[in-house]
């Protein structure tokens, strides 16, 4: 009879969500399996706010750039530069950042395995058995099995763990498909590029329903876009953006694409022994597409829920991951979802949206909320002013 390696928790997926969950649980003394499909790099602008740097102890060595300005570009090519006052947005390169997170989990005590998740089977007593194929040169190709009292699915949008565990609604998740190219940018290159500025482009030719971006990564830049529209060529759109900025002349180092979820799932657990985190749970902010901070927070909350379930024997504790997340961030996600559906729906509305971004109240509240990851309540009159300004743009009373 096969003797299986046995773990308290198996974490499937070694991105920011899974690596954070594995690190937290290993530090608390749990026997943790971290299963990751080696070599996969998610397309991502790489922005992380100060709140993420502080909450998750991200060292300066991981930051490839510090951004002090965001440029919003309208369909007419008019733009608004928004300075980031009193702080900065850090930028990471996911190729190196995710690996650093996985190494931190290993240092904390997690057992790392490289392989592709296949399914979840059940032992005679009902315990989960995670089945995966190892990705090693000497591997025979035969599947490997590991027992786990709990499983955290952090394997991205279209999660195989969610499907195998029959998490309700996981098979109906809606996505934006994202694609980017990492481009080597020579120092002092005579192009429309600033190593301390993030460009966010709202033009139908680069994205009909989302946005495109040019984000600095130190010696390189991430140039990407996303769309829900089937048949829209993301690669061609990035090519047009590179040509428009003068970045088409430089070397392309990597190309990556992946689905990005549009909204959190209504349920993150299977009511038994599986809970989701990160993109698998749908925690990417609508409108902005921001995911790193929310993924790491989701991983931490999943780890806390699993710890409580193991300590009490109450599987209902797994619901706490989603409950705690939505309590703190559900309102922001709801507002951003409305904003994306309305303001991104036409060139005219995108033009008005960028125009709204000129407003100092909008700029301050947006960046205060982004940097601190909470709705800013200290200036209620600013919210009221923004509300009436939005109405003016909505009904055409304000000039773009």
C-alpha positions in Angstrom: 0.0 0.0 0.0 1.4 3.4 -1.0 2.6 5.6 1.9 1.7 9.1 1.2 3.4 12.3 2.4 1.0 13.9 4.8 0.6 17.7 5.5 -1.6 19.9 7.6 -2.1 22.2 4.7 -1.5 21.9 1.0 -1.2 25.3 -0.8 -1.6 25.0 -4.5 -0.1 28.0 -6.4 3.1 29.9 -5.5 2.1 33.4 -6.5 1.6 36.2 -4.0 -1.5 34.7 -2.5 -0.3 31.1 -2.1 3.3 32.0 -1.0 1.9 34.4 1.6 -0.5 31.7 3.0 2.3 29.1 3.0 4.7 31.5 4.8 2.1 32.5 7.5 1.1 28.9 8.2 4.7 27.5 8.3 5.7 30.3 10.7 2.9 29.1 13.0 4.3 25.6 13.0 2.1 23.9 10.5 3.4 21.2 8.1 2.8 22.9 4.8 3.1 21.7 1.2 3.6 24.6 -1.3 2.9 23.2 -4.8 3.8 25.6 -7.7 4.0 25.2 -11.4 7.5 26.5 -12.0 8.3 28.9 -14.8 4.9 30.6 -15.0 5.0 34.5 -14.8 1.7 36.4 -14.6 1.3 39.5 -16.8 1.2 42.3 -14.3 2.1 46.0 -14.2 3.7 45.2 -10.8 2.4 48.1 -8.7 2.3 47.7 -4.9 1.2 50.4 -2.6 2.9 51.4 0.7 0.3 49.4 2.6 1.5 46.2 1.0 5.1 47.0 1.6 4.4 47.6 5.3 1.9 44.8 6.0 3.9 42.1 4.2 7.5 43.2 5.0 8.6 43.7 1.4 12.2 44.8 1.4 13.6 47.7 -0.7 15.6 45.2 -2.7 12.4 43.9 -4.3 11.5 47.3 -5.7 12.7 47.9 -9.2 11.2 51.4 -9.3 9.5 54.0 -7.2 6.7 55.9 -8.9 5.8 59.4 -8.0 3.3 60.2 -10.8 0.5 58.6 -12.7 -0.5 59.8 -16.2 -4.0 59.2 -17.3 -4.3 59.3 -21.2 -7.7 60.0 -22.8 -8.8 58.8 -26.3 -8.0 62.3 -27.6 -4.4 61.8 -26.3 -5.0 64.6 -23.8 -3.5 63.6 -20.5 -3.6 64.3 -16.8 -0.6 63.9 -14.6 -1.4 63.1 -11.0 1.5 63.5 -8.6 1.8 61.1 -5.7 2.3 63.4 -2.9 3.9 62.3 0.4 4.8 58.8 -0.8 5.4 56.5 -3.7 4.1 53.4 -5.4 6.6 50.6 -5.5 7.1 48.5 -8.6 8.1 44.9 -8.7 9.0 42.5 -11.5 6.9 39.4 -11.0 9.6 37.1 -12.4 11.8 37.9 -9.4 9.2 39.0 -6.8 7.1 35.8 -6.9 10.2 33.6 -6.6 11.4 35.7 -3.6 8.0 35.1 -2.0 8.3 31.3 -2.6 11.8 31.3 -1.1 10.5 33.1 1.9 7.9 30.4 2.4 10.6 27.7 2.1 12.8 29.5 4.7 9.8 29.6 7.0 9.5 25.8 6.7 7.1 25.1 3.9 8.0 22.1 1.7 8.1 23.3 -1.9 7.3 21.0 -4.8 7.4 22.0 -8.5 4.5 20.4 -10.4 1.1 20.8 -12.0 -2.0 20.2 -9.9 -4.4 17.6 -11.4 -7.2 16.8 -9.0 -8.3 16.1 -5.5 -9.0 12.5 -4.5 -10.2 11.2 -1.1 -8.7 8.8 1.3 -10.8 6.1 3.0 -11.5 8.5 5.9 -12.4 11.4 3.5 -9.1 13.3 3.9 -8.1 15.2 0.8 -5.4 13.8 -1.5 -3.8 16.3 -3.7 -2.7 14.7 -7.0 0.0 16.5 -9.1 2.6 15.8 -11.7 6.1 16.8 -10.7 8.1 19.1 -13.0 11.6 17.6 -12.5 14.1 16.4 -15.1 14.4 13.1 -13.4 10.6 12.6 -12.9 9.0 9.6 -14.4 5.9 11.5 -15.3 3.8 9.5 -12.9 1.4 11.5 -10.7 2.4 12.1 -7.1 -0.1 12.1 -4.2 0.0 13.9 -0.9 -2.6 13.9 1.9 -3.7 17.2 3.4 -6.1 18.1 6.2 -6.8 21.4 4.4 -6.2 22.8 0.9 -5.7 26.4 -0.1 -6.4 26.9 -3.8 -4.3 29.9 -5.0 -3.8 28.6 -8.5 -5.1 31.7 -10.4 -8.2 32.5 -12.4 -10.0 29.5 -13.8 -8.7 27.6 -10.7 -8.3 23.8 -11.2 -8.5 23.4 -7.4 -11.9 25.3 -7.3 -13.2 23.0 -10.1 -11.9 19.8 -8.4 -13.4 20.9 -5.1 -16.7 21.9 -6.6 -16.6 25.4 -5.1 -20.0 27.0 -6.1 -19.8 29.6 -8.9 -16.1 28.9 -9.8 -17.1 27.6 -13.2 -18.9 30.8 -14.1 -16.2 33.3 -13.2 -15.9 36.2 -15.7 -12.5 37.5 -16.9 -10.5 40.2 -18.5 -7.8 38.7 -20.6 -4.5 40.5 -20.0 -1.3 40.5 -22.1 2.0 42.4 -21.6 5.5 42.6 -23.0 8.6 43.3 -20.9 10.8 45.7 -22.9 14.4 46.7 -22.2 14.5 50.5 -22.1 18.0 52.1 -22.6 18.9 54.9 -20.2 18.0 58.4 -21.5 16.1 56.9 -24.4 14.4 59.6 -26.5 10.9 58.2 -26.1 7.6 59.1 -24.4 8.6 57.3 -21.2 9.4 58.3 -17.6 11.1 55.8 -15.3 9.1 57.3 -12.4 5.7 57.6 -14.0 3.0 55.1 -14.7 1.0 55.7 -17.8 -2.6 54.5 -17.9 -4.2 54.7 -21.4 -7.9 54.8 -22.0 -8.3 54.4 -25.8 -10.5 52.1 -27.7 -7.7 51.0 -30.0 -5.6 49.8 -27.1 -8.6 48.4 -25.1 -12.3 48.7 -25.9 -13.5 48.0 -22.3 -10.5 48.2 -19.9 -7.2 50.1 -20.2 -3.6 49.7 -21.5 -0.5 50.6 -19.5 3.2 51.5 -19.6 4.7 50.8 -16.2 8.4 51.3 -15.4 10.4 48.5 -14.0 13.8 50.1 -13.6 15.8 49.0 -16.7 12.7 47.6 -18.3 9.0 48.5 -18.8 5.8 46.5 -18.7 3.6 47.4 -21.7 0.3 45.8 -21.6 -3.5 45.8 -22.0 -6.6 43.8 -21.2 -10.1 43.2 -22.6 -13.2 41.0 -22.2 -14.0 41.4 -25.9 -13.5 38.2 -27.8 -11.6 38.6 -31.0 -9.8 41.8 -29.9 -6.1 41.3 -30.5 -4.2 42.2 -27.3 -0.9 41.7 -29.0 -1.7 44.1 -31.8 -3.0 46.6 -29.3 0.3 46.5 -27.4 2.2 46.9 -30.7 0.2 50.0 -31.4 0.9 51.4 -27.9 4.7 50.6 -28.3 4.7 52.4 -31.7 2.9 55.4 -30.3 5.4 55.8 -27.4 8.5 55.0 -29.4 9.1 51.8 -27.4 8.7 49.5 -30.4 12.4 49.9 -31.3 13.6 48.2 -28.2 14.2 44.6 -27.3 11.3 42.5 -26.0 12.5 40.3 -23.1 9.3 38.4 -22.3 5.7 38.1 -23.4 3.0 36.8 -21.0 -0.8 36.5 -21.0 -3.5 35.3 -18.6 -7.1 35.7 -17.6 -7.8 38.3 -14.8 -11.0 37.9 -12.8 -13.5 40.7 -12.8 -15.1 40.3 -9.3 -14.8 38.2 -6.1 -16.7 34.9 -6.1 -19.7 34.7 -3.9 -18.2 31.8 -2.1 -14.5 30.9 -1.5 -14.8 27.4 0.2 -16.3 24.0 -0.5 -17.8 23.7 3.0 -15.3 20.9 3.8 -11.6 21.4 3.5 -10.8 23.7 0.6 -10.6 27.6 0.6 -9.6 29.8 -2.3 -7.3 32.9 -2.3 -6.0 35.5 -4.8 -7.2 35.3 -8.4 -8.8 31.9 -7.7 -11.2 33.8 -5.4 -11.6 36.7 -7.8 -9.9 39.3 -5.7 -8.6 41.7 -8.4 -9.8 45.2 -8.1 -12.3 46.2 -10.9 -11.4 49.2 -13.0 -7.8 49.4 -11.8 -6.9 45.7 -12.2 -4.8 45.9 -9.0 -4.2 42.4 -7.6 -0.9 42.0 -5.7 -1.9 43.6 -2.4 -5.4 41.9 -2.5 -3.8 38.6 -3.4 -1.4 38.7 -0.4 -4.2 39.8 1.9 -6.4 37.0 0.6 -3.7 34.5 1.2 -3.2 35.7 4.7 -7.0 35.6 5.5 -7.2 32.1 4.0 -4.3 31.0 6.2 -6.1 32.4 9.3 -9.3 30.7 8.3 -7.6 27.4 7.9 -5.8 27.8 11.2 -9.0 28.4 13.0 -10.7 25.4 11.2 -7.9 23.1 12.2 -7.9 24.4 15.8 -11.7 24.1 16.3 -12.7 21.3 13.9 -15.3 23.7 12.6 -15.2 23.8 8.8 -17.5 26.8 8.9 -14.4 28.8 9.9 -13.3 28.6 6.2 -16.0 31.2 5.4 -14.2 33.8 7.5 -11.6 34.4 4.7 -14.2 35.9 2.4 -16.3 37.5 5.2 -13.3 39.4 6.5 -12.1 40.4 3.1 -15.5 41.7 1.9 -16.1 43.6 5.2 -13.0 45.7 4.6 -12.9 45.9 0.8 -16.3 44.9 -0.6 -17.5 48.5 -0.8 -14.4 49.6 -2.8 -14.8 46.6 -5.2 -18.5 47.4 -5.7 -17.8 51.1 -6.5 -14.9 50.2 -8.8 -17.1 47.7 -10.6 -19.7 50.3 -11.3 -17.0 52.7 -12.5 -15.5 50.2 -14.9 -18.9 49.3 -16.4 -19.9 52.9 -16.9 -16.8 55.0 -17.6 -15.0 52.5 -19.8 -18.0 51.8 -22.0 -17.3 54.4 -24.8 -14.7 56.8 -26.0 -16.9 59.8 -24.9 -17.1 58.5 -21.4 -13.5 57.6 -21.2 -12.7 61.2 -22.3 -14.9 62.5 -19.5 -13.4 60.1 -17.0 -9.9 61.4 -17.7 -11.2 64.9 -17.4 -12.6 64.1 -13.9 -9.1 63.0 -12.9 -8.0 66.7 -13.2 -10.0 67.4 -10.1 -7.8 67.8 -7.0 -10.5 66.3 -4.7 -10.7 63.2 -6.9 -6.9 62.9 -7.0 -6.5 63.2 -3.3 -9.3 60.8 -2.4 -8.2 58.3 -5.0 -4.6 58.1 -3.9 -5.4 58.3 -0.2 -7.6 55.3 -0.7 -5.1 53.5 -2.9 -2.1 54.0 -0.7 -3.9 53.1 2.5 -6.4 50.5 1.2 -9.4 52.0 2.9 -12.1 54.4 2.0 -11.2 57.9 3.2 -13.8 59.3 5.6 -12.1 62.3 7.1 -13.4 64.8 4.5 -17.1 64.1 3.8 -17.5 67.4 1.9 -14.9 66.2 -0.6 -17.1 63.2 -1.3 -20.1 65.4 -1.8 -18.2 67.7 -4.2 -17.0 64.7 -6.2 -20.5 63.4 -6.4 -21.9 66.6 -8.0 -18.9 66.8 -10.4 -19.5 63.3 -11.5 -23.1 64.2 -12.2 -22.0 67.2 -14.2 -19.8 65.0 -16.4 -22.5 62.3 -16.6 -25.1 64.7 -18.0 -22.7 66.6 -20.2 -22.7 69.9 -18.2 -18.9 69.8 -17.8 -16.4 70.1 -20.6 -14.0 67.1 -21.1 
